[in-house]
Amino acid sequence: MHDFYRCHTCNTTDRNAICVNCIKKCHQGHDVEFIRHDRFFCDCGAGTLSNPCTLAG
């Protein structure tokens, strides 16, 4: 279970989820929204967003 966020700056959709670590690092300073505490796979780390994840690899 993890905190599930969306990034409005990166135009994420209802189908995207971003973890708290990526919100703090990759999306720092962006317009983000906490959605819920849930099970999910981080789309930032999966490379499905327009900006590459700085924590992956």
All heavy atoms as atom14 arrays in JSON, in Angstrom:
{
  "sequence": "MHDFYRCHTCNTTDRNAICVNCIKKCHQGHDVEFIRHDRFFCDCGAGTLSNPCTLAG",
  "atom14_mask": [
    [1, 1, 1, 1, 1, 1, 1, 1, 0, 0, 0, 0, 0, 0],
    [1, 1, 1, 1, 1, 1, 1, 1, 1, 1, 0, 0, 0, 0],
    [1, 1, 1, 1, 1, 1, 1, 1, 0, 0, 0, 0, 0, 0],
    [1, 1, 1, 1, 1, 1, 1, 1, 1, 1, 1, 0, 0, 0],
    [1, 1, 1, 1, 1, 1, 1, 1, 1, 1, 1, 1, 0, 0],
    [1, 1, 1, 1, 1, 1, 1, 1, 1, 1, 1, 0, 0, 0],
    [1, 1, 1, 1, 1, 1, 0, 0, 0, 0, 0, 0, 0, 0],
    [1, 1, 1, 1, 1, 1, 1, 1, 1, 1, 0, 0, 0, 0],
    [1, 1, 1, 1, 1, 1, 1, 0, 0, 0, 0, 0, 0, 0],
    [1, 1, 1, 1, 1, 1, 0, 0, 0, 0, 0, 0, 0, 0],
    [1, 1, 1, 1, 1, 1, 1, 1, 0, 0, 0, 0, 0, 0],
    [1, 1, 1, 1, 1, 1, 1, 0, 0, 0, 0, 0, 0, 0],
    [1, 1, 1, 1, 1, 1, 1, 0, 0, 0, 0, 0, 0, 0],
    [1, 1, 1, 1, 1, 1, 1, 1, 0, 0, 0, 0, 0, 0],
    [1, 1, 1, 1, 1, 1, 1, 1, 1, 1, 1, 0, 0, 0],
    [1, 1, 1, 1, 1, 1, 1, 1, 0, 0, 0, 0, 0, 0],
    [1, 1, 1, 1, 1, 0, 0, 0, 0, 0, 0, 0, 0, 0],
    [1, 1, 1, 1, 1, 1, 1, 1, 0, 0, 0, 0, 0, 0],
    [1, 1, 1, 1, 1, 1, 0, 0, 0, 0, 0, 0, 0, 0],
    [1, 1, 1, 1, 1, 1, 1, 0, 0, 0, 0, 0, 0, 0],
    [1, 1, 1, 1, 1, 1, 1, 1, 0, 0, 0, 0, 0, 0],
    [1, 1, 1, 1, 1, 1, 0, 0, 0, 0, 0, 0, 0, 0],
    [1, 1, 1, 1, 1, 1, 1, 1, 0, 0, 0, 0, 0, 0],
    [1, 1, 1, 1, 1, 1, 1, 1, 1, 0, 0, 0, 0, 0],
    [1, 1, 1, 1, 1, 1, 1, 1, 1, 0, 0, 0, 0, 0],
    [1, 1, 1, 1, 1, 1, 0, 0, 0, 0, 0, 0, 0, 0],
    [1, 1, 1, 1, 1, 1, 1, 1, 1, 1, 0, 0, 0, 0],
    [1, 1, 1, 1, 1, 1, 1, 1, 1, 0, 0, 0, 0, 0],
    [1, 1, 1, 1, 0, 0, 0, 0, 0, 0, 0, 0, 0, 0],
    [1, 1, 1, 1, 1, 1, 1, 1, 1, 1, 0, 0, 0, 0],
    [1, 1, 1, 1, 1, 1, 1, 1, 0, 0, 0, 0, 0, 0],
    [1, 1, 1, 1, 1, 1, 1, 0, 0, 0, 0, 0, 0, 0],
    [1, 1, 1, 1, 1, 1, 1, 1, 1, 0, 0, 0, 0, 0],
    [1, 1, 1, 1, 1, 1, 1, 1, 1, 1, 1, 0, 0, 0],
    [1, 1, 1, 1, 1, 1, 1, 1, 0, 0, 0, 0, 0, 0],
    [1, 1, 1, 1, 1, 1, 1, 1, 1, 1, 1, 0, 0, 0],
    [1, 1, 1, 1, 1, 1, 1, 1, 1, 1, 0, 0, 0, 0],
    [1, 1, 1, 1, 1, 1, 1, 1, 0, 0, 0, 0, 0, 0],
    [1, 1, 1, 1, 1, 1, 1, 1, 1, 1, 1, 0, 0, 0],
    [1, 1, 1, 1, 1, 1, 1, 1, 1, 1, 1, 0, 0, 0],
    [1, 1, 1, 1, 1, 1, 1, 1, 1, 1, 1, 0, 0, 0],
    [1, 1, 1, 1, 1, 1, 0, 0, 0, 0, 0, 0, 0, 0],
    [1, 1, 1, 1, 1, 1, 1, 1, 0, 0, 0, 0, 0, 0],
    [1, 1, 1, 1, 1, 1, 0, 0, 0, 0, 0, 0, 0, 0],
    [1, 1, 1, 1, 0, 0, 0, 0, 0, 0, 0, 0, 0, 0],
    [1, 1, 1, 1, 1, 0, 0, 0, 0, 0, 0, 0, 0, 0],
    [1, 1, 1, 1, 0, 0, 0, 0, 0, 0, 0, 0, 0, 0],
    [1, 1, 1, 1, 1, 1, 1, 0, 0, 0, 0, 0, 0, 0],
    [1, 1, 1, 1, 1, 1, 1, 1, 0, 0, 0, 0, 0, 0],
    [1, 1, 1, 1, 1, 1, 0, 0, 0, 0, 0, 0, 0, 0],
    [1, 1, 1, 1, 1, 1, 1, 1, 0, 0, 0, 0, 0, 0],
    [1, 1, 1, 1, 1, 1, 1, 0, 0, 0, 0, 0, 0, 0],
    [1, 1, 1, 1, 1, 1, 0, 0, 0, 0, 0, 0, 0, 0],
    [1, 1, 1, 1, 1, 1, 1, 0, 0, 0, 0, 0, 0, 0],
    [1, 1, 1, 1, 1, 1, 1, 1, 0, 0, 0, 0, 0, 0],
    [1, 1, 1, 1, 1, 0, 0, 0, 0, 0, 0, 0, 0, 0],
    [1, 1, 1, 1, 0, 0, 0, 0, 0, 0, 0, 0, 0, 0]
  ],
  "atom14_positions": [
    [[0.84, -1.17, 0.0], [0.0, 0.0, 0.0], [0.89, 1.25, 0.0], [1.85, 1.32, 0.77], [-0.9, 0.0, 1.22], [-1.84, -1.19, 1.32], [-3.14, -1.19, 0.1], [-4.25, 0.0, 0.78], [0.0, 0.0, 0.0], [0.0, 0.0, 0.0], [0.0, 0.0, 0.0], [0.0, 0.0, 0.0], [0.0, 0.0, 0.0], [0.0, 0.0, 0.0]],
    [[0.57, 2.17, -0.88], [1.38, 3.39, -1.02], [0.46, 4.59, -1.22], [-0.69, 4.45, -1.63], [2.31, 3.28, -2.23], [3.25, 2.14, -2.17], [4.41, 2.18, -1.46], [3.19, 0.91, -2.72], [5.04, 1.03, -1.59], [4.31, 0.24, -2.34], [0.0, 0.0, 0.0], [0.0, 0.0, 0.0], [0.0, 0.0, 0.0], [0.0, 0.0, 0.0]],
    [[1.0, 5.78, -0.98], [0.27, 7.01, -1.31], [0.3, 7.19, -2.82], [1.35, 7.09, -3.45], [0.9, 8.22, -0.61], [0.65, 8.23, 0.88], [-0.26, 7.51, 1.34], [1.35, 8.96, 1.59], [0.0, 0.0, 0.0], [0.0, 0.0, 0.0], [0.0, 0.0, 0.0], [0.0, 0.0, 0.0], [0.0, 0.0, 0.0], [0.0, 0.0, 0.0]],
    [[-0.84, 7.46, -3.39], [-1.08, 7.52, -4.82], [-1.34, 8.98, -5.18], [-2.22, 9.61, -4.63], [-2.29, 6.62, -5.05], [-2.93, 6.58, -6.41], [-3.57, 5.43, -6.8], [-2.96, 7.66, -7.27], [-4.23, 5.34, -8.01], [-3.6, 7.59, -8.49], [-4.23, 6.42, -8.85], [0.0, 0.0, 0.0], [0.0, 0.0, 0.0], [0.0, 0.0, 0.0]],
    [[-0.54, 9.53, -6.11], [-0.65, 10.93, -6.54], [-0.85, 11.01, -8.04], [-0.55, 10.08, -8.78], [0.64, 11.69, -6.2], [0.91, 11.87, -4.75], [1.55, 10.88, -4.01], [0.55, 13.05, -4.1], [1.8, 11.06, -2.66], [0.8, 13.23, -2.75], [1.43, 12.23, -2.05], [1.68, 12.4, -0.71], [0.0, 0.0, 0.0], [0.0, 0.0, 0.0]],
    [[-1.27, 12.19, -8.48], [-1.3, 12.55, -9.89], [-0.59, 13.89, -10.04], [-0.61, 14.7, -9.12], [-2.74, 12.68, -10.41], [-3.41, 11.35, -10.51], [-4.52, 11.34, -11.55], [-5.11, 10.03, -11.53], [-6.19, 9.71, -10.82], [-6.82, 10.62, -10.11], [-6.65, 8.49, -10.84], [0.0, 0.0, 0.0], [0.0, 0.0, 0.0], [0.0, 0.0, 0.0]],
    [[-0.01, 14.14, -11.2], [0.68, 15.39, -11.47], [-0.06, 16.14, -12.57], [-0.09, 15.69, -13.72], [2.13, 15.11, -11.89], [3.06, 16.62, -12.23], [0.0, 0.0, 0.0], [0.0, 0.0, 0.0], [0.0, 0.0, 0.0], [0.0, 0.0, 0.0], [0.0, 0.0, 0.0], [0.0, 0.0, 0.0], [0.0, 0.0, 0.0], [0.0, 0.0, 0.0]],
    [[-0.64, 17.27, -12.2], [-1.38, 18.08, -13.18], [-0.42, 18.79, -14.13], [-0.77, 19.03, -15.29], [-2.29, 19.08, -12.47], [-3.33, 18.41, -11.63], [-4.38, 17.71, -12.16], [-3.45, 18.31, -10.29], [-5.12, 17.22, -11.18], [-4.57, 17.56, -10.03], [0.0, 0.0, 0.0], [0.0, 0.0, 0.0], [0.0, 0.0, 0.0], [0.0, 0.0, 0.0]],
    [[0.78, 19.11, -13.67], [1.78, 19.76, -14.52], [2.16, 18.86, -15.7], [2.34, 19.33, -16.82], [3.04, 20.11, -13.7], [2.65, 20.94, -12.6], [4.08, 20.83, -14.55], [0.0, 0.0, 0.0], [0.0, 0.0, 0.0], [0.0, 0.0, 0.0], [0.0, 0.0, 0.0], [0.0, 0.0, 0.0], [0.0, 0.0, 0.0], [0.0, 0.0, 0.0]],
    [[2.26, 17.56, -15.43], [2.62, 16.6, -16.48], [1.39, 16.02, -17.18], [1.52, 15.08, -17.98], [3.44, 15.46, -15.87], [5.06, 16.02, -15.27], [0.0, 0.0, 0.0], [0.0, 0.0, 0.0], [0.0, 0.0, 0.0], [0.0, 0.0, 0.0], [0.0, 0.0, 0.0], [0.0, 0.0, 0.0], [0.0, 0.0, 0.0], [0.0, 0.0, 0.0]],
    [[0.21, 16.58, -16.89], [-1.03, 16.16, -17.54], [-1.32, 14.67, -17.39], [-1.72, 14.01, -18.35], [-1.05, 16.55, -19.02], [-1.02, 18.03, -19.21], [-1.71, 18.77, -18.51], [-0.2, 18.5, -20.13], [0.0, 0.0, 0.0], [0.0, 0.0, 0.0], [0.0, 0.0, 0.0], [0.0, 0.0, 0.0], [0.0, 0.0, 0.0], [0.0, 0.0, 0.0]],
    [[-1.08, 14.13, -16.19], [-1.42, 12.73, -15.97], [-2.94, 12.56, -16.02], [-3.68, 13.49, -15.76], [-0.87, 12.22, -14.62], [-1.35, 13.06, -13.58], [0.64, 12.2, -14.61], [0.0, 0.0, 0.0], [0.0, 0.0, 0.0], [0.0, 0.0, 0.0], [0.0, 0.0, 0.0], [0.0, 0.0, 0.0], [0.0, 0.0, 0.0], [0.0, 0.0, 0.0]],
    [[-3.37, 11.38, -16.35], [-4.8, 11.09, -16.5], [-5.28, 10.22, -15.34], [-4.49, 9.85, -14.47], [-5.06, 10.34, -17.82], [-4.48, 9.04, -17.73], [-4.48, 11.08, -19.02], [0.0, 0.0, 0.0], [0.0, 0.0, 0.0], [0.0, 0.0, 0.0], [0.0, 0.0, 0.0], [0.0, 0.0, 0.0], [0.0, 0.0, 0.0], [0.0, 0.0, 0.0]],
    [[-6.53, 9.86, -15.39], [-7.1, 8.97, -14.38], [-6.45, 7.59, -14.4], [-6.59, 6.82, -13.48], [-8.61, 8.81, -14.59], [-9.38, 10.07, -14.25], [-8.81, 10.96, -13.59], [-10.55, 10.17, -14.66], [0.0, 0.0, 0.0], [0.0, 0.0, 0.0], [0.0, 0.0, 0.0], [0.0, 0.0, 0.0], [0.0, 0.0, 0.0], [0.0, 0.0, 0.0]],
    [[-5.74, 7.29, -15.46], [-5.09, 5.98, -15.59], [-3.65, 5.98, -15.08], [-2.99, 4.95, -15.11], [-5.13, 5.54, -17.05], [-6.56, 5.51, -17.58], [-6.62, 4.98, -18.95], [-6.86, 3.55, -18.8], [-6.81, 2.69, -19.78], [-6.49, 3.09, -20.99], [-7.05, 1.42, -19.58], [0.0, 0.0, 0.0], [0.0, 0.0, 0.0], [0.0, 0.0, 0.0]],
    [[-3.13, 7.15, -14.66], [-1.75, 7.24, -14.18], [-1.7, 7.37, -12.67], [-2.53, 8.04, -12.07], [-1.05, 8.46, -14.77], [-0.98, 8.43, -16.27], [-1.5, 9.31, -16.92], [-0.34, 7.43, -16.83], [0.0, 0.0, 0.0], [0.0, 0.0, 0.0], [0.0, 0.0, 0.0], [0.0, 0.0, 0.0], [0.0, 0.0, 0.0], [0.0, 0.0, 0.0]],
    [[-0.7, 6.75, -12.07], [-0.45, 6.85, -10.64], [1.03, 7.13, -10.44], [1.87, 6.59, -11.15], [-0.83, 5.55, -9.94], [0.0, 0.0, 0.0], [0.0, 0.0, 0.0], [0.0, 0.0, 0.0], [0.0, 0.0, 0.0], [0.0, 0.0, 0.0], [0.0, 0.0, 0.0], [0.0, 0.0, 0.0], [0.0, 0.0, 0.0], [0.0, 0.0, 0.0]],
    [[1.34, 8.0, -9.48], [2.73, 8.35, -9.2], [2.97, 8.18, -7.7], [2.16, 8.61, -6.88], [3.04, 9.8, -9.63], [2.72, 9.99, -11.11], [4.5, 10.14, -9.36], [2.82, 11.41, -11.58], [0.0, 0.0, 0.0], [0.0, 0.0, 0.0], [0.0, 0.0, 0.0], [0.0, 0.0, 0.0], [0.0, 0.0, 0.0], [0.0, 0.0, 0.0]],
    [[4.09, 7.58, -7.34], [4.42, 7.33, -5.94], [4.97, 8.59, -5.27], [5.39, 9.53, -5.94], [5.4, 6.18, -5.81], [7.09, 6.56, -6.33], [0.0, 0.0, 0.0], [0.0, 0.0, 0.0], [0.0, 0.0, 0.0], [0.0, 0.0, 0.0], [0.0, 0.0, 0.0], [0.0, 0.0, 0.0], [0.0, 0.0, 0.0], [0.0, 0.0, 0.0]],
    [[4.98, 8.58, -3.95], [5.44, 9.73, -3.17], [6.92, 10.05, -3.45], [7.3, 11.21, -3.48], [5.17, 9.55, -1.67], [6.02, 8.44, -1.07], [5.36, 10.84, -0.91], [0.0, 0.0, 0.0], [0.0, 0.0, 0.0], [0.0, 0.0, 0.0], [0.0, 0.0, 0.0], [0.0, 0.0, 0.0], [0.0, 0.0, 0.0], [0.0, 0.0, 0.0]],
    [[7.75, 9.04, -3.69], [9.17, 9.29, -3.97], [9.35, 10.05, -5.27], [10.17, 10.97, -5.35], [9.95, 7.97, -4.01], [10.02, 7.32, -2.65], [10.13, 8.0, -1.63], [9.93, 6.01, -2.62], [0.0, 0.0, 0.0], [0.0, 0.0, 0.0], [0.0, 0.0, 0.0], [0.0, 0.0, 0.0], [0.0, 0.0, 0.0], [0.0, 0.0, 0.0]],
    [[8.58, 9.69, -6.29], [8.67, 10.41, -7.57], [8.05, 11.8, -7.46], [8.54, 12.73, -8.1], [8.0, 9.6, -8.67], [9.0, 8.16, -9.18], [0.0, 0.0, 0.0], [0.0, 0.0, 0.0], [0.0, 0.0, 0.0], [0.0, 0.0, 0.0], [0.0, 0.0, 0.0], [0.0, 0.0, 0.0], [0.0, 0.0, 0.0], [0.0, 0.0, 0.0]],
    [[7.01, 11.95, -6.66], [6.43, 13.27, -6.44], [7.48, 14.2, -5.83], [7.63, 15.35, -6.23], [5.17, 13.18, -5.56], [4.01, 12.55, -6.33], [4.77, 14.53, -4.98], [3.53, 13.34, -7.54], [0.0, 0.0, 0.0], [0.0, 0.0, 0.0], [0.0, 0.0, 0.0], [0.0, 0.0, 0.0], [0.0, 0.0, 0.0], [0.0, 0.0, 0.0]],
    [[8.25, 13.68, -4.87], [9.27, 14.5, -4.18], [10.48, 14.79, -5.06], [11.12, 15.83, -4.93], [9.74, 13.78, -2.91], [8.69, 13.77, -1.82], [9.21, 13.04, -0.59], [8.19, 13.03, 0.52], [8.67, 12.28, 1.69], [0.0, 0.0, 0.0], [0.0, 0.0, 0.0], [0.0, 0.0, 0.0], [0.0, 0.0, 0.0], [0.0, 0.0, 0.0]],
    [[10.83, 13.87, -5.97], [12.06, 14.03, -6.77], [11.77, 14.44, -8.22], [12.18, 15.5, -8.66], [12.84, 12.71, -6.74], [14.11, 12.7, -7.52], [15.2, 13.48, -6.85], [16.5, 13.3, -7.64], [17.53, 14.19, -7.21], [0.0, 0.0, 0.0], [0.0, 0.0, 0.0], [0.0, 0.0, 0.0], [0.0, 0.0, 0.0], [0.0, 0.0, 0.0]],
    [[11.04, 13.62, -8.94], [10.8, 13.86, -10.38], [9.79, 14.97, -10.63], [9.85, 15.62, -11.67], [10.32, 12.59, -11.05], [11.34, 11.14, -10.75], [0.0, 0.0, 0.0], [0.0, 0.0, 0.0], [0.0, 0.0, 0.0], [0.0, 0.0, 0.0], [0.0, 0.0, 0.0], [0.0, 0.0, 0.0], [0.0, 0.0, 0.0], [0.0, 0.0, 0.0]],
    [[8.84, 15.15, -9.72], [7.76, 16.11, -9.91], [7.8, 17.24, -8.88], [6.79, 17.88, -8.61], [6.41, 15.38, -9.88], [6.31, 14.31, -10.92], [5.8, 14.54, -12.18], [6.71, 13.01, -10.9], [5.87, 13.42, -12.87], [6.42, 12.48, -12.13], [0.0, 0.0, 0.0], [0.0, 0.0, 0.0], [0.0, 0.0, 0.0], [0.0, 0.0, 0.0]],
    [[8.98, 17.48, -8.32], [9.16, 18.54, -7.32], [8.79, 19.89, -7.93], [9.2, 20.23, -9.04], [10.6, 18.56, -6.84], [10.85, 19.57, -5.75], [12.3, 19.53, -5.28], [13.18, 19.03, -5.95], [12.52, 20.07, -4.11], [0.0, 0.0, 0.0], [0.0, 0.0, 0.0], [0.0, 0.0, 0.0], [0.0, 0.0, 0.0], [0.0, 0.0, 0.0]],
    [[7.94, 20.65, -7.22], [7.52, 21.95, -7.68], [6.35, 21.92, -8.64], [5.87, 22.97, -9.07], [0.0, 0.0, 0.0], [0.0, 0.0, 0.0], [0.0, 0.0, 0.0], [0.0, 0.0, 0.0], [0.0, 0.0, 0.0], [0.0, 0.0, 0.0], [0.0, 0.0, 0.0], [0.0, 0.0, 0.0], [0.0, 0.0, 0.0], [0.0, 0.0, 0.0]],
    [[5.89, 20.73, -9.01], [4.75, 20.6, -9.92], [3.44, 20.71, -9.15], [3.41, 20.62, -7.92], [4.79, 19.23, -10.62], [5.89, 19.08, -11.61], [5.95, 18.02, -12.5], [7.0, 19.83, -11.86], [7.02, 18.14, -13.25], [7.68, 19.23, -12.88], [0.0, 0.0, 0.0], [0.0, 0.0, 0.0], [0.0, 0.0, 0.0], [0.0, 0.0, 0.0]],
    [[2.37, 20.87, -9.88], [1.02, 20.9, -9.3], [0.56, 19.45, -9.17], [0.18, 18.82, -10.16], [0.08, 21.69, -10.23], [-1.36, 21.71, -9.74], [-1.6, 21.44, -8.55], [-2.24, 21.99, -10.57], [0.0, 0.0, 0.0], [0.0, 0.0, 0.0], [0.0, 0.0, 0.0], [0.0, 0.0, 0.0], [0.0, 0.0, 0.0], [0.0, 0.0, 0.0]],
    [[0.65, 18.9, -7.95], [0.32, 17.5, -7.71], [-0.91, 17.38, -6.81], [-1.25, 18.3, -6.08], [1.51, 16.73, -7.1], [2.69, 16.74, -8.04], [1.89, 17.28, -5.75], [0.0, 0.0, 0.0], [0.0, 0.0, 0.0], [0.0, 0.0, 0.0], [0.0, 0.0, 0.0], [0.0, 0.0, 0.0], [0.0, 0.0, 0.0], [0.0, 0.0, 0.0]],
    [[-1.55, 16.22, -6.89], [-2.76, 15.96, -6.1], [-2.66, 14.58, -5.47], [-2.38, 13.59, -6.16], [-3.97, 16.02, -7.02], [-5.27, 15.66, -6.37], [-6.43, 15.61, -7.36], [-6.2, 15.63, -8.59], [-7.56, 15.53, -6.88], [0.0, 0.0, 0.0], [0.0, 0.0, 0.0], [0.0, 0.0, 0.0], [0.0, 0.0, 0.0], [0.0, 0.0, 0.0]],
    [[-2.87, 14.51, -4.15], [-2.96, 13.22, -3.47], [-4.31, 12.61, -3.81], [-5.34, 13.28, -3.72], [-2.82, 13.4, -1.96], [-3.09, 12.14, -1.19], [-2.13, 11.15, -1.11], [-4.3, 11.95, -0.55], [-2.38, 9.97, -0.42], [-4.56, 10.78, 0.15], [-3.59, 9.79, 0.22], [0.0, 0.0, 0.0], [0.0, 0.0, 0.0], [0.0, 0.0, 0.0]],
    [[-4.33, 11.35, -4.21], [-5.57, 10.68, -4.57], [-6.05, 9.77, -3.44], [-7.14, 9.94, -2.93], [-5.4, 9.86, -5.88], [-4.93, 10.76, -7.03], [-6.7, 9.15, -6.24], [-5.85, 11.91, -7.37], [0.0, 0.0, 0.0], [0.0, 0.0, 0.0], [0.0, 0.0, 0.0], [0.0, 0.0, 0.0], [0.0, 0.0, 0.0], [0.0, 0.0, 0.0]],
    [[-5.23, 8.81, -3.05], [-5.6, 7.89, -1.97], [-4.42, 7.0, -1.61], [-3.4, 6.99, -2.28], [-6.82, 7.05, -2.36], [-6.55, 6.08, -3.49], [-7.8, 5.3, -3.89], [-7.6, 4.57, -5.11], [-7.85, 5.01, -6.33], [-8.31, 6.24, -6.49], [-7.64, 4.28, -7.39], [0.0, 0.0, 0.0], [0.0, 0.0, 0.0], [0.0, 0.0, 0.0]],
    [[-4.57, 6.24, -0.57], [-3.6, 5.23, -0.15], [-4.09, 3.91, -0.74], [-5.19, 3.46, -0.43], [-3.54, 5.18, 1.39], [-2.4, 4.41, 1.92], [-1.1, 4.88, 1.85], [-2.33, 3.21, 2.52], [-0.29, 3.99, 2.41], [-1.01, 2.97, 2.82], [0.0, 0.0, 0.0], [0.0, 0.0, 0.0], [0.0, 0.0, 0.0], [0.0, 0.0, 0.0]],
    [[-3.33, 3.31, -1.64], [-3.82, 2.16, -2.39], [-2.66, 1.33, -2.92], [-1.5, 1.69, -2.76], [-4.68, 2.67, -3.56], [-5.73, 1.68, -4.02], [-5.67, 0.5, -3.63], [-6.62, 2.11, -4.78], [0.0, 0.0, 0.0], [0.0, 0.0, 0.0], [0.0, 0.0, 0.0], [0.0, 0.0, 0.0], [0.0, 0.0, 0.0], [0.0, 0.0, 0.0]],
    [[-2.99, 0.24, -3.6], [-1.99, -0.57, -4.3], [-1.94, -0.1, -5.75], [-2.98, 0.05, -6.39], [-2.39, -2.05, -4.26], [-2.29, -2.64, -2.9], [-2.55, -4.13, -2.96], [-2.34, -4.68, -1.63], [-3.25, -5.35, -0.95], [-4.41, -5.61, -1.49], [-2.97, -5.79, 0.25], [0.0, 0.0, 0.0], [0.0, 0.0, 0.0], [0.0, 0.0, 0.0]],
    [[-0.73, 0.1, -6.26], [-0.59, 0.53, -7.65], [0.87, 0.38, -8.07], [1.74, 0.17, -7.25], [-1.04, 1.99, -7.84], [-0.17, 3.0, -7.16], [0.88, 3.61, -7.84], [-0.37, 3.34, -5.84], [1.69, 4.53, -7.2], [0.43, 4.25, -5.19], [1.47, 4.84, -5.88], [0.0, 0.0, 0.0], [0.0, 0.0, 0.0], [0.0, 0.0, 0.0]],
    [[1.13, 0.52, -9.36], [2.47, 0.54, -9.92], [2.74, 1.95, -10.39], [1.93, 2.52, -11.12], [2.58, -0.45, -11.08], [3.98, -0.63, -11.58], [4.86, -1.49, -10.94], [4.42, 0.09, -12.66], [6.16, -1.63, -11.39], [5.72, -0.05, -13.12], [6.58, -0.92, -12.48], [0.0, 0.0, 0.0], [0.0, 0.0, 0.0], [0.0, 0.0, 0.0]],
    [[3.86, 2.53, -9.98], [4.19, 3.92, -10.33], [4.44, 4.07, -11.83], [5.34, 3.44, -12.38], [5.4, 4.38, -9.53], [5.89, 6.07, -9.88], [0.0, 0.0, 0.0], [0.0, 0.0, 0.0], [0.0, 0.0, 0.0], [0.0, 0.0, 0.0], [0.0, 0.0, 0.0], [0.0, 0.0, 0.0], [0.0, 0.0, 0.0], [0.0, 0.0, 0.0]],
    [[3.64, 4.91, -12.48], [3.8, 5.13, -13.91], [5.01, 5.99, -14.25], [5.54, 5.91, -15.35], [2.53, 5.77, -14.49], [1.38, 4.78, -14.55], [1.53, 3.76, -15.25], [0.37, 5.0, -13.88], [0.0, 0.0, 0.0], [0.0, 0.0, 0.0], [0.0, 0.0, 0.0], [0.0, 0.0, 0.0], [0.0, 0.0, 0.0], [0.0, 0.0, 0.0]],
    [[5.48, 6.8, -13.31], [6.69, 7.58, -13.55], [7.88, 6.63, -13.69], [8.63, 6.71, -14.65], [6.91, 8.57, -12.4], [8.34, 9.66, -12.61], [0.0, 0.0, 0.0], [0.0, 0.0, 0.0], [0.0, 0.0, 0.0], [0.0, 0.0, 0.0], [0.0, 0.0, 0.0], [0.0, 0.0, 0.0], [0.0, 0.0, 0.0], [0.0, 0.0, 0.0]],
    [[8.01, 5.71, -12.76], [9.1, 4.73, -12.8], [8.97, 3.76, -13.96], [9.95, 3.17, -14.41], [0.0, 0.0, 0.0], [0.0, 0.0, 0.0], [0.0, 0.0, 0.0], [0.0, 0.0, 0.0], [0.0, 0.0, 0.0], [0.0, 0.0, 0.0], [0.0, 0.0, 0.0], [0.0, 0.0, 0.0], [0.0, 0.0, 0.0], [0.0, 0.0, 0.0]],
    [[7.74, 3.57, -14.45], [7.51, 2.66, -15.57], [7.88, 3.3, -16.91], [7.93, 2.62, -17.92], [6.04, 2.24, -15.6], [0.0, 0.0, 0.0], [0.0, 0.0, 0.0], [0.0, 0.0, 0.0], [0.0, 0.0, 0.0], [0.0, 0.0, 0.0], [0.0, 0.0, 0.0], [0.0, 0.0, 0.0], [0.0, 0.0, 0.0], [0.0, 0.0, 0.0]],
    [[8.14, 4.61, -16.89], [8.51, 5.3, -18.13], [7.34, 5.6, -19.04], [7.53, 5.82, -20.23], [0.0, 0.0, 0.0], [0.0, 0.0, 0.0], [0.0, 0.0, 0.0], [0.0, 0.0, 0.0], [0.0, 0.0, 0.0], [0.0, 0.0, 0.0], [0.0, 0.0, 0.0], [0.0, 0.0, 0.0], [0.0, 0.0, 0.0], [0.0, 0.0, 0.0]],
    [[6.13, 5.63, -18.49], [4.96, 5.88, -19.33], [4.57, 7.36, -19.39], [3.65, 7.71, -20.12], [3.75, 5.06, -18.83], [3.5, 5.41, -17.47], [4.02, 3.57, -18.93], [0.0, 0.0, 0.0], [0.0, 0.0, 0.0], [0.0, 0.0, 0.0], [0.0, 0.0, 0.0], [0.0, 0.0, 0.0], [0.0, 0.0, 0.0], [0.0, 0.0, 0.0]],
    [[5.26, 8.22, -18.65], [4.98, 9.65, -18.69], [5.95, 10.35, -19.63], [6.97, 9.78, -20.03], [5.08, 10.25, -17.28], [4.17, 9.61, -16.22], [4.39, 10.28, -14.87], [2.72, 9.69, -16.63], [0.0, 0.0, 0.0], [0.0, 0.0, 0.0], [0.0, 0.0, 0.0], [0.0, 0.0, 0.0], [0.0, 0.0, 0.0], [0.0, 0.0, 0.0]],
    [[5.67, 11.59, -19.98], [6.48, 12.31, -20.97], [7.89, 12.61, -20.45], [8.83, 12.63, -21.24], [5.78, 13.6, -21.4], [5.52, 14.41, -20.26], [0.0, 0.0, 0.0], [0.0, 0.0, 0.0], [0.0, 0.0, 0.0], [0.0, 0.0, 0.0], [0.0, 0.0, 0.0], [0.0, 0.0, 0.0], [0.0, 0.0, 0.0], [0.0, 0.0, 0.0]],
    [[8.06, 12.84, -19.16], [9.38, 13.1, -18.59], [9.95, 11.82, -18.01], [9.23, 11.06, -17.36], [9.29, 14.16, -17.48], [8.9, 15.51, -18.01], [9.17, 15.84, -19.15], [8.24, 16.29, -17.18], [0.0, 0.0, 0.0], [0.0, 0.0, 0.0], [0.0, 0.0, 0.0], [0.0, 0.0, 0.0], [0.0, 0.0, 0.0], [0.0, 0.0, 0.0]],
    [[11.23, 11.55, -18.22], [11.82, 10.33, -17.68], [11.95, 10.4, -16.16], [12.19, 11.46, -15.58], [13.2, 10.25, -18.35], [13.5, 11.66, -18.72], [12.19, 12.33, -19.0], [0.0, 0.0, 0.0], [0.0, 0.0, 0.0], [0.0, 0.0, 0.0], [0.0, 0.0, 0.0], [0.0, 0.0, 0.0], [0.0, 0.0, 0.0], [0.0, 0.0, 0.0]],
    [[11.8, 9.27, -15.52], [11.95, 9.17, -14.06], [13.42, 9.31, -13.7], [14.28, 8.65, -14.3], [11.41, 7.82, -13.59], [11.58, 7.55, -11.81], [0.0, 0.0, 0.0], [0.0, 0.0, 0.0], [0.0, 0.0, 0.0], [0.0, 0.0, 0.0], [0.0, 0.0, 0.0], [0.0, 0.0, 0.0], [0.0, 0.0, 0.0], [0.0, 0.0, 0.0]],
    [[13.72, 10.14, -12.72], [15.11, 10.33, -12.29], [15.53, 9.32, -11.22], [16.71, 9.25, -10.88], [15.34, 11.76, -11.75], [14.47, 11.98, -10.63], [15.05, 12.8, -12.82], [0.0, 0.0, 0.0], [0.0, 0.0, 0.0], [0.0, 0.0, 0.0], [0.0, 0.0, 0.0], [0.0, 0.0, 0.0], [0.0, 0.0, 0.0], [0.0, 0.0, 0.0]],
    [[14.59, 8.54, -10.7], [14.9, 7.53, -9.69], [15.09, 6.14, -10.27], [15.71, 5.29, -9.63], [13.78, 7.48, -8.63], [13.57, 8.76, -7.83], [12.37, 8.6, -6.9], [14.81, 9.11, -7.03], [0.0, 0.0, 0.0], [0.0, 0.0, 0.0], [0.0, 0.0, 0.0], [0.0, 0.0, 0.0], [0.0, 0.0, 0.0], [0.0, 0.0, 0.0]],
    [[14.57, 5.89, -11.46], [14.69, 4.58, -12.09], [16.1, 4.37, -12.63], [16.72, 5.3, -13.12], [13.67, 4.44, -13.22], [0.0, 0.0, 0.0], [0.0, 0.0, 0.0], [0.0, 0.0, 0.0], [0.0, 0.0, 0.0], [0.0, 0.0, 0.0], [0.0, 0.0, 0.0], [0.0, 0.0, 0.0], [0.0, 0.0, 0.0], [0.0, 0.0, 0.0]],
    [[16.52, 3.16, -12.55], [17.79, 2.82, -13.17], [18.89, 2.7, -12.3], [19.67, 2.7, -11.64], [0.0, 0.0, 0.0], [0.0, 0.0, 0.0], [0.0, 0.0, 0.0], [0.0, 0.0, 0.0], [0.0, 0.0, 0.0], [0.0, 0.0, 0.0], [0.0, 0.0, 0.0], [0.0, 0.0, 0.0], [0.0, 0.0, 0.0], [0.0, 0.0, 0.0]]
  ]
}
